[in-house]
């Protein structure tokens, strides 16, 4: 069995080393591209989530049972970014 493969391996050996070299670097570039894509997606998502105005709204209760008294179904979600009832907190000094 191996006597039949021996000439075949010697025939393709000059092409095998460059092919494996190219394949290894291609996998490294694919890995780097996937890592960059994941990082870029995470940064984009974080920027989008930081646009949610709920913690600065006066109707935000910061209670896990009722987060917002006006729109509890969209509180702390992306739907709250354009909330029509957003009213900034007013701090009064007593």
PDB file of N, CA, C and O in Angstrom:
ATOM      1  N   UNK A   1       0.823  -1.196   0.000  1.00  0.00           N
ATOM      2  CA  UNK A   1       0.000   0.000   0.000  1.00  0.00           C
ATOM      3  C   UNK A   1       0.865   1.257   0.000  1.00  0.00           C
ATOM      4  O   UNK A   1       0.663   2.161  -0.811  1.00  0.00           O
ATOM      5  N   UNK A   2       1.847   1.304   0.935  1.00  0.00           N
ATOM      6  CA  UNK A   2       2.684   2.481   1.017  1.00  0.00           C
ATOM      7  C   UNK A   2       3.661   2.576  -0.155  1.00  0.00           C
ATOM      8  O   UNK A   2       4.125   3.667  -0.489  1.00  0.00           O
ATOM      9  N   UNK A   3       3.977   1.431  -0.785  1.00  0.00           N
ATOM     10  CA  UNK A   3       4.855   1.471  -1.939  1.00  0.00           C
ATOM     11  C   UNK A   3       4.168   2.196  -3.096  1.00  0.00           C
ATOM     12  O   UNK A   3       4.839   2.798  -3.934  1.00  0.00           O
ATOM     13  N   UNK A   4       2.851   2.143  -3.149  1.00  0.00           N
ATOM     14  CA  UNK A   4       2.121   2.838  -4.208  1.00  0.00           C
ATOM     15  C   UNK A   4       2.031   4.337  -3.939  1.00  0.00           C
ATOM     16  O   UNK A   4       2.018   5.131  -4.880  1.00  0.00           O
ATOM     17  N   UNK A   5       1.968   4.731  -2.680  1.00  0.00           N
ATOM     18  CA  UNK A   5       1.872   6.146  -2.329  1.00  0.00           C
ATOM     19  C   UNK A   5       3.219   6.854  -2.360  1.00  0.00           C
ATOM     20  O   UNK A   5       3.269   8.075  -2.504  1.00  0.00           O
ATOM     21  N   UNK A   6       4.310   6.108  -2.227  1.00  0.00           N
ATOM     22  CA  UNK A   6       5.640   6.699  -2.171  1.00  0.00           C
ATOM     23  C   UNK A   6       5.964   7.535  -3.417  1.00  0.00           C
ATOM     24  O   UNK A   6       6.428   8.663  -3.256  1.00  0.00           O
ATOM     25  N   UNK A   7       5.749   7.054  -4.639  1.00  0.00           N
ATOM     26  CA  UNK A   7       6.033   7.904  -5.806  1.00  0.00           C
ATOM     27  C   UNK A   7       5.098   9.114  -5.896  1.00  0.00           C
ATOM     28  O   UNK A   7       5.499  10.186  -6.349  1.00  0.00           O
ATOM     29  N   UNK A   8       3.874   8.933  -5.469  1.00  0.00           N
ATOM     30  CA  UNK A   8       2.926  10.053  -5.504  1.00  0.00           C
ATOM     31  C   UNK A   8       3.351  11.162  -4.541  1.00  0.00           C
ATOM     32  O   UNK A   8       3.284  12.344  -4.881  1.00  0.00           O
ATOM     33  N   UNK A   9       3.782  10.783  -3.357  1.00  0.00           N
ATOM     34  CA  UNK A   9       4.209  11.781  -2.374  1.00  0.00           C
ATOM     35  C   UNK A   9       5.463  12.499  -2.857  1.00  0.00           C
ATOM     36  O   UNK A   9       5.576  13.712  -2.681  1.00  0.00           O
ATOM     37  N   UNK A  10       6.402  11.785  -3.458  1.00  0.00           N
ATOM     38  CA  UNK A  10       7.606  12.421  -3.990  1.00  0.00           C
ATOM     39  C   UNK A  10       7.284  13.316  -5.178  1.00  0.00           C
ATOM     40  O   UNK A  10       8.007  14.278  -5.438  1.00  0.00           O
ATOM     41  N   UNK A  11       6.235  13.020  -5.884  1.00  0.00           N
ATOM     42  CA  UNK A  11       5.848  13.856  -7.025  1.00  0.00           C
ATOM     43  C   UNK A  11       5.247  15.178  -6.562  1.00  0.00           C
ATOM     44  O   UNK A  11       5.549  16.227  -7.131  1.00  0.00           O
ATOM     45  N   UNK A  12       4.407  15.139  -5.544  1.00  0.00           N
ATOM     46  CA  UNK A  12       3.733  16.371  -5.110  1.00  0.00           C
ATOM     47  C   UNK A  12       4.469  17.094  -3.989  1.00  0.00           C
ATOM     48  O   UNK A  12       4.023  18.160  -3.563  1.00  0.00           O
ATOM     49  N   UNK A  13       5.577  16.552  -3.498  1.00  0.00           N
ATOM     50  CA  UNK A  13       6.295  17.171  -2.385  1.00  0.00           C
ATOM     51  C   UNK A  13       6.785  18.585  -2.702  1.00  0.00           C
ATOM     52  O   UNK A  13       6.704  19.431  -1.811  1.00  0.00           O
ATOM     53  N   UNK A  14       7.281  18.906  -3.881  1.00  0.00           N
ATOM     54  CA  UNK A  14       7.689  20.296  -4.137  1.00  0.00           C
ATOM     55  C   UNK A  14       6.520  21.282  -4.063  1.00  0.00           C
ATOM     56  O   UNK A  14       6.726  22.465  -3.790  1.00  0.00           O
ATOM     57  N   UNK A  15       5.317  20.813  -4.300  1.00  0.00           N
ATOM     58  CA  UNK A  15       4.152  21.695  -4.241  1.00  0.00           C
ATOM     59  C   UNK A  15       3.490  21.685  -2.865  1.00  0.00           C
ATOM     60  O   UNK A  15       2.720  22.589  -2.542  1.00  0.00           O
ATOM     61  N   UNK A  16       3.779  20.687  -2.068  1.00  0.00           N
ATOM     62  CA  UNK A  16       3.124  20.517  -0.781  1.00  0.00           C
ATOM     63  C   UNK A  16       3.581  21.555   0.244  1.00  0.00           C
ATOM     64  O   UNK A  16       2.754  22.084   0.986  1.00  0.00           O
ATOM     65  N   UNK A  17       4.867  21.854   0.298  1.00  0.00           N
ATOM     66  CA  UNK A  17       5.380  22.814   1.272  1.00  0.00           C
ATOM     67  C   UNK A  17       4.841  24.220   0.998  1.00  0.00           C
ATOM     68  O   UNK A  17       4.350  24.851   1.935  1.00  0.00           O
ATOM     69  N   UNK A  18       4.902  24.748  -0.230  1.00  0.00           N
ATOM     70  CA  UNK A  18       4.316  26.076  -0.455  1.00  0.00           C
ATOM     71  C   UNK A  18       2.802  26.104  -0.227  1.00  0.00           C
ATOM     72  O   UNK A  18       2.254  27.103   0.240  1.00  0.00           O
ATOM     73  N   UNK A  19       2.139  25.002  -0.561  1.00  0.00           N
ATOM     74  CA  UNK A  19       0.695  24.951  -0.350  1.00  0.00           C
ATOM     75  C   UNK A  19       0.364  25.019   1.139  1.00  0.00           C
ATOM     76  O   UNK A  19      -0.545  25.749   1.536  1.00  0.00           O
ATOM     77  N   UNK A  20       1.092  24.266   1.967  1.00  0.00           N
ATOM     78  CA  UNK A  20       0.855  24.297   3.414  1.00  0.00           C
ATOM     79  C   UNK A  20       1.217  25.664   3.995  1.00  0.00           C
ATOM     80  O   UNK A  20       0.539  26.155   4.897  1.00  0.00           O
ATOM     81  N   UNK A  21       2.283  26.278   3.480  1.00  0.00           N
ATOM     82  CA  UNK A  21       2.665  27.619   3.920  1.00  0.00           C
ATOM     83  C   UNK A  21       1.547  28.612   3.613  1.00  0.00           C
ATOM     84  O   UNK A  21       1.157  29.401   4.474  1.00  0.00           O
ATOM     85  N   UNK A  22       1.040  28.572   2.400  1.00  0.00           N
ATOM     86  CA  UNK A  22      -0.055  29.461   2.005  1.00  0.00           C
ATOM     87  C   UNK A  22      -1.306  29.185   2.835  1.00  0.00           C
ATOM     88  O   UNK A  22      -1.982  30.121   3.264  1.00  0.00           O
ATOM     89  N   UNK A  23      -1.614  27.930   3.060  1.00  0.00           N
ATOM     90  CA  UNK A  23      -2.803  27.560   3.824  1.00  0.00           C
ATOM     91  C   UNK A  23      -2.701  28.043   5.273  1.00  0.00           C
ATOM     92  O   UNK A  23      -3.685  28.523   5.838  1.00  0.00           O
ATOM     93  N   UNK A  24      -1.524  27.919   5.871  1.00  0.00           N
ATOM     94  CA  UNK A  24      -1.345  28.372   7.253  1.00  0.00           C
ATOM     95  C   UNK A  24      -1.528  29.883   7.361  1.00  0.00           C
ATOM     96  O   UNK A  24      -2.185  30.366   8.283  1.00  0.00           O
ATOM     97  N   UNK A  25      -0.941  30.635   6.413  1.00  0.00           N
ATOM     98  CA  UNK A  25      -1.098  32.088   6.458  1.00  0.00           C
ATOM     99  C   UNK A  25      -2.522  32.517   6.119  1.00  0.00           C
ATOM    100  O   UNK A  25      -3.013  33.509   6.658  1.00  0.00           O
ATOM    101  N   UNK A  26      -3.178  31.792   5.249  1.00  0.00           N
ATOM    102  CA  UNK A  26      -4.577  32.109   4.937  1.00  0.00           C
ATOM    103  C   UNK A  26      -5.454  31.921   6.170  1.00  0.00           C
ATOM    104  O   UNK A  26      -6.345  32.729   6.431  1.00  0.00           O
ATOM    105  N   UNK A  27      -5.203  30.858   6.927  1.00  0.00           N
ATOM    106  CA  UNK A  27      -5.961  30.647   8.161  1.00  0.00           C
ATOM    107  C   UNK A  27      -5.671  31.743   9.185  1.00  0.00           C
ATOM    108  O   UNK A  27      -6.572  32.173   9.905  1.00  0.00           O
ATOM    109  N   UNK A  28      -4.422  32.196   9.253  1.00  0.00           N
ATOM    110  CA  UNK A  28      -4.085  33.286  10.175  1.00  0.00           C
ATOM    111  C   UNK A  28      -4.804  34.576   9.781  1.00  0.00           C
ATOM    112  O   UNK A  28      -5.307  35.294  10.645  1.00  0.00           O
ATOM    113  N   UNK A  29      -4.853  34.871   8.477  1.00  0.00           N
ATOM    114  CA  UNK A  29      -5.556  36.076   8.027  1.00  0.00           C
ATOM    115  C   UNK A  29      -7.059  35.964   8.249  1.00  0.00           C
ATOM    116  O   UNK A  29      -7.709  36.956   8.579  1.00  0.00           O
ATOM    117  N   UNK A  30      -7.612  34.781   8.074  1.00  0.00           N
ATOM    118  CA  UNK A  30      -9.036  34.591   8.356  1.00  0.00           C
ATOM    119  C   UNK A  30      -9.325  34.784   9.843  1.00  0.00           C
ATOM    120  O   UNK A  30     -10.327  35.398  10.207  1.00  0.00           O
ATOM    121  N   UNK A  31      -8.462  34.267  10.686  1.00  0.00           N
ATOM    122  CA  UNK A  31      -8.631  34.444  12.121  1.00  0.00           C
ATOM    123  C   UNK A  31      -8.536  35.922  12.505  1.00  0.00           C
ATOM    124  O   UNK A  31      -9.352  36.419  13.280  1.00  0.00           O
ATOM    125  N   UNK A  32      -7.545  36.615  11.964  1.00  0.00           N
ATOM    126  CA  UNK A  32      -7.395  38.041  12.255  1.00  0.00           C
ATOM    127  C   UNK A  32      -8.595  38.829  11.740  1.00  0.00           C
ATOM    128  O   UNK A  32      -9.066  39.748  12.410  1.00  0.00           O
ATOM    129  N   UNK A  33      -9.087  38.481  10.569  1.00  0.00           N
ATOM    130  CA  UNK A  33     -10.267  39.161  10.032  1.00  0.00           C
ATOM    131  C   UNK A  33     -11.502  38.936  10.879  1.00  0.00           C
ATOM    132  O   UNK A  33     -12.293  39.856  11.087  1.00  0.00           O
ATOM    133  N   UNK A  34     -11.674  37.715  11.370  1.00  0.00           N
ATOM    134  CA  UNK A  34     -12.822  37.430  12.234  1.00  0.00           C
ATOM    135  C   UNK A  34     -12.711  38.167  13.566  1.00  0.00           C
ATOM    136  O   UNK A  34     -13.708  38.670  14.083  1.00  0.00           O
ATOM    137  N   UNK A  35     -11.506  38.232  14.119  1.00  0.00           N
ATOM    138  CA  UNK A  35     -11.320  38.971  15.365  1.00  0.00           C
ATOM    139  C   UNK A  35     -11.590  40.458  15.168  1.00  0.00           C
ATOM    140  O   UNK A  35     -12.224  41.090  16.013  1.00  0.00           O
ATOM    141  N   UNK A  36     -11.116  41.017  14.063  1.00  0.00           N
ATOM    142  CA  UNK A  36     -11.360  42.430  13.771  1.00  0.00           C
ATOM    143  C   UNK A  36     -12.849  42.689  13.566  1.00  0.00           C
ATOM    144  O   UNK A  36     -13.377  43.693  14.043  1.00  0.00           O
ATOM    145  N   UNK A  37     -13.517  41.799  12.870  1.00  0.00           N
ATOM    146  CA  UNK A  37     -14.951  41.948  12.642  1.00  0.00           C
ATOM    147  C   UNK A  37     -15.726  41.887  13.957  1.00  0.00           C
ATOM    148  O   UNK A  37     -16.647  42.676  14.167  1.00  0.00           O
ATOM    149  N   UNK A  38     -15.368  40.970  14.832  1.00  0.00           N
ATOM    150  CA  UNK A  38     -16.039  40.867  16.131  1.00  0.00           C
ATOM    151  C   UNK A  38     -15.787  42.111  16.977  1.00  0.00           C
ATOM    152  O   UNK A  38     -16.699  42.606  17.639  1.00  0.00           O
ATOM    153  N   UNK A  39     -14.561  42.616  16.960  1.00  0.00           N
ATOM    154  CA  UNK A  39     -14.242  43.836  17.701  1.00  0.00           C
ATOM    155  C   UNK A  39     -15.023  45.022  17.158  1.00  0.00           C
ATOM    156  O   UNK A  39     -15.578  45.811  17.923  1.00  0.00           O
ATOM    157  N   UNK A  40     -15.066  45.148  15.839  1.00  0.00           N
ATOM    158  CA  UNK A  40     -15.782  46.254  15.210  1.00  0.00           C
ATOM    159  C   UNK A  40     -17.275  46.179  15.520  1.00  0.00           C
ATOM    160  O   UNK A  40     -17.903  47.199  15.804  1.00  0.00           O
ATOM    161  N   UNK A  41     -17.839  44.987  15.467  1.00  0.00           N
ATOM    162  CA  UNK A  41     -19.262  44.812  15.780  1.00  0.00           C
ATOM    163  C   UNK A  41     -19.542  45.157  17.238  1.00  0.00           C
ATOM    164  O   UNK A  41     -20.568  45.768  17.540  1.00  0.00           O
ATOM    165  N   UNK A  42     -18.650  44.776  18.141  1.00  0.00           N
ATOM    166  CA  UNK A  42     -18.834  45.074  19.562  1.00  0.00           C
ATOM    167  C   UNK A  42     -18.792  46.571  19.830  1.00  0.00           C
ATOM    168  O   UNK A  42     -19.586  47.085  20.617  1.00  0.00           O
ATOM    169  N   UNK A  43     -17.874  47.268  19.183  1.00  0.00           N
ATOM    170  CA  UNK A  43     -17.778  48.715  19.365  1.00  0.00           C
ATOM    171  C   UNK A  43     -19.021  49.404  18.815  1.00  0.00           C
ATOM    172  O   UNK A  43     -19.554  50.317  19.446  1.00  0.00           O
ATOM    173  N   UNK A  44     -19.486  48.976  17.646  1.00  0.00           N
ATOM    174  CA  UNK A  44     -20.691  49.559  17.057  1.00  0.00           C
ATOM    175  C   UNK A  44     -21.897  49.317  17.950  1.00  0.00           C
ATOM    176  O   UNK A  44     -22.715  50.214  18.152  1.00  0.00           O
ATOM    177  N   UNK A  45     -22.008  48.120  18.478  1.00  0.00           N
ATOM    178  CA  UNK A  45     -23.134  47.776  19.361  1.00  0.00           C
ATOM    179  C   UNK A  45     -23.070  48.580  20.660  1.00  0.00           C
ATOM    180  O   UNK A  45     -24.098  49.046  21.153  1.00  0.00           O
ATOM    181  N   UNK A  46     -21.870  48.744  21.212  1.00  0.00           N
ATOM    182  CA  UNK A  46     -21.725  49.513  22.447  1.00  0.00           C
ATOM    183  C   UNK A  46     -22.097  50.975  22.226  1.00  0.00           C
ATOM    184  O   UNK A  46     -22.739  51.586  23.080  1.00  0.00           O
ATOM    185  N   UNK A  47     -21.699  51.540  21.089  1.00  0.00           N
ATOM    186  CA  UNK A  47     -22.074  52.926  20.788  1.00  0.00           C
ATOM    187  C   UNK A  47     -23.579  53.071  20.682  1.00  0.00           C
ATOM    188  O   UNK A  47     -24.146  54.058  21.150  1.00  0.00           O
ATOM    189  N   UNK A  48     -24.227  52.097  20.073  1.00  0.00           N
ATOM    190  CA  UNK A  48     -25.687  52.130  19.931  1.00  0.00           C
ATOM    191  C   UNK A  48     -26.368  52.019  21.299  1.00  0.00           C
ATOM    192  O   UNK A  48     -27.346  52.718  21.566  1.00  0.00           O
ATOM    193  N   UNK A  49     -25.853  51.146  22.159  1.00  0.00           N
ATOM    194  CA  UNK A  49     -26.468  50.963  23.470  1.00  0.00           C
ATOM    195  C   UNK A  49     -26.241  52.169  24.387  1.00  0.00           C
ATOM    196  O   UNK A  49     -27.040  52.417  25.289  1.00  0.00           O
ATOM    197  N   UNK A  50     -25.163  52.915  24.162  1.00  0.00           N
ATOM    198  CA  UNK A  50     -24.921  54.103  24.973  1.00  0.00           C
ATOM    199  C   UNK A  50     -25.814  55.274  24.572  1.00  0.00           C
ATOM    200  O   UNK A  50     -25.799  56.309  25.238  1.00  0.00           O
ATOM    201  N   UNK A  51     -26.583  55.134  23.512  1.00  0.00           N
ATOM    202  CA  UNK A  51     -27.525  56.177  23.113  1.00  0.00           C
ATOM    203  C   UNK A  51     -28.857  56.057  23.847  1.00  0.00           C
ATOM    204  O   UNK A  51     -29.706  56.939  23.722  1.00  0.00           O
ATOM    205  N   UNK A  52     -29.054  54.992  24.603  1.00  0.00           N
ATOM    206  CA  UNK A  52     -30.311  54.801  25.331  1.00  0.00           C
ATOM    207  C   UNK A  52     -30.380  55.832  26.459  1.00  0.00           C
ATOM    208  O   UNK A  52     -29.513  55.844  27.333  1.00  0.00           O
ATOM    209  N   UNK A  53     -31.396  56.697  26.451  1.00  0.00           N
ATOM    210  CA  UNK A  53     -31.442  57.797  27.416  1.00  0.00           C
ATOM    211  C   UNK A  53     -32.125  57.466  28.740  1.00  0.00           C
ATOM    212  O   UNK A  53     -32.260  58.352  29.583  1.00  0.00           O
ATOM    213  N   UNK A  54     -32.551  56.253  28.949  1.00  0.00           N
ATOM    214  CA  UNK A  54     -33.372  55.908  30.124  1.00  0.00           C
ATOM    215  C   UNK A  54     -32.766  56.303  31.472  1.00  0.00           C
ATOM    216  O   UNK A  54     -33.488  56.872  32.291  1.00  0.00           O
ATOM    217  N   UNK A  55     -31.496  56.039  31.755  1.00  0.00           N
ATOM    218  CA  UNK A  55     -30.982  56.392  33.089  1.00  0.00           C
ATOM    219  C   UNK A  55     -31.011  57.889  33.385  1.00  0.00           C
ATOM    220  O   UNK A  55     -30.957  58.278  34.551  1.00  0.00           O
ATOM    221  N   UNK A  56     -31.093  58.730  32.370  1.00  0.00           N
ATOM    222  CA  UNK A  56     -31.153  60.173  32.597  1.00  0.00           C
ATOM    223  C   UNK A  56     -32.559  60.736  32.577  1.00  0.00           C
ATOM    224  O   UNK A  56     -32.739  61.952  32.641  1.00  0.00           O
ATOM    225  N   UNK A  57     -33.558  59.873  32.489  1.00  0.00           N
ATOM    226  CA  UNK A  57     -34.953  60.316  32.405  1.00  0.00           C
ATOM    227  C   UNK A  57     -35.565  60.365  33.803  1.00  0.00           C
ATOM    228  O   UNK A  57     -35.228  59.557  34.668  1.00  0.00           O
ATOM    229  N   UNK A  58     -36.463  61.317  34.012  1.00  0.00           N
ATOM    230  CA  UNK A  58     -37.086  61.424  35.335  1.00  0.00           C
ATOM    231  C   UNK A  58     -38.104  60.319  35.589  1.00  0.00           C
ATOM    232  O   UNK A  58     -38.458  60.065  36.741  1.00  0.00           O
ATOM    233  N   UNK A  59     -38.580  59.657  34.537  1.00  0.00           N
ATOM    234  CA  UNK A  59     -39.539  58.572  34.704  1.00  0.00           C
ATOM    235  C   UNK A  59     -38.864  57.218  34.940  1.00  0.00           C
ATOM    236  O   UNK A  59     -39.546  56.224  35.187  1.00  0.00           O
ATOM    237  N   UNK A  60     -37.563  57.174  34.869  1.00  0.00           N
ATOM    238  CA  UNK A  60     -36.810  55.936  35.082  1.00  0.00           C
ATOM    239  C   UNK A  60     -36.713  55.669  36.575  1.00  0.00           C
ATOM    240  O   UNK A  60     -36.243  56.520  37.330  1.00  0.00           O
ATOM    241  N   UNK A  61     -37.155  54.489  37.009  1.00  0.00           N
ATOM    242  CA  UNK A  61     -37.207  54.191  38.442  1.00  0.00           C
ATOM    243  C   UNK A  61     -35.997  53.424  38.947  1.00  0.00           C
ATOM    244  O   UNK A  61     -35.767  53.378  40.155  1.00  0.00           O
ATOM    245  N   UNK A  62     -35.220  52.825  38.064  1.00  0.00           N
ATOM    246  CA  UNK A  62     -34.059  52.004  38.427  1.00  0.00           C
ATOM    247  C   UNK A  62     -34.464  50.816  39.304  1.00  0.00           C
ATOM    248  O   UNK A  62     -33.691  50.364  40.149  1.00  0.00           O
ATOM    249  N   UNK A  63     -35.655  50.330  39.096  1.00  0.00           N
ATOM    250  CA  UNK A  63     -36.168  49.152  39.796  1.00  0.00           C
ATOM    251  C   UNK A  63     -36.403  48.073  38.748  1.00  0.00           C
ATOM    252  O   UNK A  63     -37.001  48.346  37.707  1.00  0.00           O
ATOM    253  N   UNK A  64     -35.945  46.863  39.003  1.00  0.00           N
ATOM    254  CA  UNK A  64     -36.048  45.812  37.987  1.00  0.00           C
ATOM    255  C   UNK A  64     -37.489  45.401  37.714  1.00  0.00           C
ATOM    256  O   UNK A  64     -37.765  44.816  36.667  1.00  0.00           O
ATOM    257  N   UNK A  65     -38.417  45.688  38.626  1.00  0.00           N
ATOM    258  CA  UNK A  65     -39.815  45.310  38.403  1.00  0.00           C
ATOM    259  C   UNK A  65     -40.535  46.308  37.512  1.00  0.00           C
ATOM    260  O   UNK A  65     -41.353  45.910  36.682  1.00  0.00           O
ATOM    261  N   UNK A  66     -40.253  47.583  37.664  1.00  0.00           N
ATOM    262  CA  UNK A  66     -40.862  48.627  36.840  1.00  0.00           C
ATOM    263  C   UNK A  66     -39.772  49.638  36.519  1.00  0.00           C
ATOM    264  O   UNK A  66     -39.480  50.526  37.320  1.00  0.00           O
ATOM    265  N   UNK A  67     -39.178  49.496  35.346  1.00  0.00           N
ATOM    266  CA  UNK A  67     -38.047  50.349  34.998  1.00  0.00           C
ATOM    267  C   UNK A  67     -38.479  51.747  34.593  1.00  0.00           C
ATOM    268  O   UNK A  67     -37.785  52.724  34.873  1.00  0.00           O
ATOM    269  N   UNK A  68     -39.624  51.839  33.934  1.00  0.00           N
ATOM    270  CA  UNK A  68     -40.120  53.131  33.472  1.00  0.00           C
ATOM    271  C   UNK A  68     -41.615  53.192  33.762  1.00  0.00           C
ATOM    272  O   UNK A  68     -42.348  52.238  33.503  1.00  0.00           O
ATOM    273  N   UNK A  69     -42.054  54.316  34.296  1.00  0.00           N
ATOM    274  CA  UNK A  69     -43.475  54.431  34.626  1.00  0.00           C
ATOM    275  C   UNK A  69     -44.324  54.776  33.419  1.00  0.00           C
ATOM    276  O   UNK A  69     -45.533  54.541  33.442  1.00  0.00           O
ATOM    277  N   UNK A  70     -43.738  55.323  32.368  1.00  0.00           N
ATOM    278  CA  UNK A  70     -44.502  55.716  31.183  1.00  0.00           C
ATOM    279  C   UNK A  70     -44.520  54.603  30.138  1.00  0.00           C
ATOM    280  O   UNK A  70     -45.586  54.229  29.649  1.00  0.00           O
ATOM    281  N   UNK A  71     -43.352  54.076  29.795  1.00  0.00           N
ATOM    282  CA  UNK A  71     -43.234  53.013  28.784  1.00  0.00           C
ATOM    283  C   UNK A  71     -42.418  51.852  29.348  1.00  0.00           C
ATOM    284  O   UNK A  71     -41.242  51.720  29.007  1.00  0.00           O
ATOM    285  N   UNK A  72     -42.992  51.021  30.184  1.00  0.00           N
ATOM    286  CA  UNK A  72     -42.195  49.935  30.775  1.00  0.00           C
ATOM    287  C   UNK A  72     -41.774  48.865  29.774  1.00  0.00           C
ATOM    288  O   UNK A  72     -40.803  48.148  30.018  1.00  0.00           O
ATOM    289  N   UNK A  73     -42.477  48.742  28.661  1.00  0.00           N
ATOM    290  CA  UNK A  73     -42.152  47.690  27.694  1.00  0.00           C
ATOM    291  C   UNK A  73     -40.950  48.036  26.823  1.00  0.00           C
ATOM    292  O   UNK A  73     -40.349  47.140  26.230  1.00  0.00           O
ATOM    293  N   UNK A  74     -40.584  49.314  26.730  1.00  0.00           N
ATOM    294  CA  UNK A  74     -39.419  49.677  25.908  1.00  0.00           C
ATOM    295  C   UNK A  74     -38.262  50.217  26.742  1.00  0.00           C
ATOM    296  O   UNK A  74     -37.240  50.617  26.183  1.00  0.00           O
ATOM    297  N   UNK A  75     -38.397  50.235  28.051  1.00  0.00           N
ATOM    298  CA  UNK A  75     -37.350  50.801  28.906  1.00  0.00           C
ATOM    299  C   UNK A  75     -36.049  50.013  28.766  1.00  0.00           C
ATOM    300  O   UNK A  75     -36.048  48.783  28.742  1.00  0.00           O
ATOM    301  N   UNK A  76     -34.957  50.742  28.675  1.00  0.00           N
ATOM    302  CA  UNK A  76     -33.600  50.183  28.550  1.00  0.00           C
ATOM    303  C   UNK A  76     -33.440  49.292  27.331  1.00  0.00           C
ATOM    304  O   UNK A  76     -32.666  48.336  27.370  1.00  0.00           O
ATOM    305  N   UNK A  77     -34.142  49.575  26.267  1.00  0.00           N
ATOM    306  CA  UNK A  77     -33.978  48.823  25.025  1.00  0.00           C
ATOM    307  C   UNK A  77     -33.667  49.817  23.909  1.00  0.00           C
ATOM    308  O   UNK A  77     -33.697  51.029  24.120  1.00  0.00           O
ATOM    309  N   UNK A  78     -33.371  49.297  22.734  1.00  0.00           N
ATOM    310  CA  UNK A  78     -33.071  50.178  21.608  1.00  0.00           C
ATOM    311  C   UNK A  78     -34.295  50.968  21.163  1.00  0.00           C
ATOM    312  O   UNK A  78     -34.156  52.020  20.539  1.00  0.00           O
ATOM    313  N   UNK A  79     -35.477  50.482  21.472  1.00  0.00           N
ATOM    314  CA  UNK A  79     -36.690  51.222  21.127  1.00  0.00           C
ATOM    315  C   UNK A  79     -36.805  52.514  21.928  1.00  0.00           C
ATOM    316  O   UNK A  79     -37.526  53.423  21.519  1.00  0.00           O
ATOM    317  N   UNK A  80     -36.120  52.612  23.044  1.00  0.00           N
ATOM    318  CA  UNK A  80     -36.197  53.799  23.888  1.00  0.00           C
ATOM    319  C   UNK A  80     -35.289  54.927  23.410  1.00  0.00           C
ATOM    320  O   UNK A  80     -35.304  56.008  23.999  1.00  0.00           O
ATOM    321  N   UNK A  81     -34.510  54.710  22.373  1.00  0.00           N
ATOM    322  CA  UNK A  81     -33.600  55.754  21.896  1.00  0.00           C
ATOM    323  C   UNK A  81     -34.381  56.965  21.399  1.00  0.00           C
ATOM    324  O   UNK A  81     -33.976  58.100  21.649  1.00  0.00           O
ATOM    325  N   UNK A  82     -35.461  56.752  20.721  1.00  0.00           N
ATOM    326  CA  UNK A  82     -36.296  57.848  20.221  1.00  0.00           C
ATOM    327  C   UNK A  82     -37.576  57.968  21.047  1.00  0.00           C
ATOM    328  O   UNK A  82     -38.649  58.171  20.480  1.00  0.00           O
ATOM    329  N   UNK A  83     -37.487  57.851  22.348  1.00  0.00           N
ATOM    330  CA  UNK A  83     -38.664  57.898  23.214  1.00  0.00           C
ATOM    331  C   UNK A  83     -39.279  59.302  23.183  1.00  0.00           C
ATOM    332  O   UNK A  83     -38.590  60.280  23.472  1.00  0.00           O
ATOM    333  N   UNK A  84     -40.566  59.412  22.836  1.00  0.00           N
ATOM    334  CA  UNK A  84     -41.189  60.743  22.757  1.00  0.00           C
ATOM    335  C   UNK A  84     -41.445  61.354  24.135  1.00  0.00           C
ATOM    336  O   UNK A  84     -41.625  62.567  24.238  1.00  0.00           O
ATOM    337  N   UNK A  85     -41.467  60.558  25.177  1.00  0.00           N
ATOM    338  CA  UNK A  85     -41.767  61.072  26.515  1.00  0.00           C
ATOM    339  C   UNK A  85     -40.520  61.263  27.370  1.00  0.00           C
ATOM    340  O   UNK A  85     -40.622  61.385  28.591  1.00  0.00           O
ATOM    341  N   UNK A  86     -39.358  61.289  26.750  1.00  0.00           N
ATOM    342  CA  UNK A  86     -38.125  61.466  27.512  1.00  0.00           C
ATOM    343  C   UNK A  86     -38.113  62.856  28.142  1.00  0.00           C
ATOM    344  O   UNK A  86     -38.341  63.862  27.469  1.00  0.00           O
ATOM    345  N   UNK A  87     -37.849  62.890  29.411  1.00  0.00           N
ATOM    346  CA  UNK A  87     -37.765  64.150  30.147  1.00  0.00           C
ATOM    347  C   UNK A  87     -36.549  64.059  31.065  1.00  0.00           C
ATOM    348  O   UNK A  87     -36.508  63.202  31.948  1.00  0.00           O
ATOM    349  N   UNK A  88     -35.562  64.926  30.870  1.00  0.00           N
ATOM    350  CA  UNK A  88     -34.347  64.809  31.681  1.00  0.00           C
ATOM    351  C   UNK A  88     -34.634  65.024  33.166  1.00  0.00           C
ATOM    352  O   UNK A  88     -35.549  65.754  33.549  1.00  0.00           O
ATOM    353  N   UNK A  89     -33.829  64.371  33.974  1.00  0.00           N
ATOM    354  CA  UNK A  89     -33.979  64.522  35.422  1.00  0.00           C
ATOM    355  C   UNK A  89     -33.633  65.947  35.819  1.00  0.00           C
ATOM    356  O   UNK A  89     -32.672  66.535  35.322  1.00  0.00           O
ATOM    357  N   UNK A  90     -34.424  66.482  36.711  1.00  0.00           N
ATOM    358  CA  UNK A  90     -34.124  67.807  37.258  1.00  0.00           C
ATOM    359  C   UNK A  90     -33.774  67.622  38.721  1.00  0.00           C
ATOM    360  O   UNK A  90     -34.571  67.114  39.509  1.00  0.00           O
ATOM    361  N   UNK A  91     -32.598  68.032  39.062  1.00  0.00           N
ATOM    362  CA  UNK A  91     -32.131  67.904  40.434  1.00  0.00           C
ATOM    363  C   UNK A  91     -32.383  69.224  41.152  1.00  0.00           C
ATOM    364  O   UNK A  91     -31.940  70.283  40.708  1.00  0.00           O
ATOM    365  N   UNK A  92     -33.083  69.144  42.237  1.00  0.00           N
ATOM    366  CA  UNK A  92     -33.352  70.345  43.022  1.00  0.00           C
ATOM    367  C   UNK A  92     -32.527  70.291  44.299  1.00  0.00           C
ATOM    368  O   UNK A  92     -32.371  69.237  44.916  1.00  0.00           O
ATOM    369  N   UNK A  93     -32.015  71.422  44.671  1.00  0.00           N
ATOM    370  CA  UNK A  93     -31.242  71.521  45.904  1.00  0.00           C
ATOM    371  C   UNK A  93     -32.182  71.946  47.021  1.00  0.00           C
ATOM    372  O   UNK A  93     -32.867  72.962  46.909  1.00  0.00           O
ATOM    373  N   UNK A  94     -32.213  71.186  48.075  1.00  0.00           N
ATOM    374  CA  UNK A  94     -33.103  71.508  49.197  1.00  0.00           C
ATOM    375  C   UNK A  94     -32.350  72.278  50.233  1.00  0.00           C
ATOM    376  O   UNK A  94     -32.917  72.648  51.261  1.00  0.00           O
TER     377      UNK A  94
END
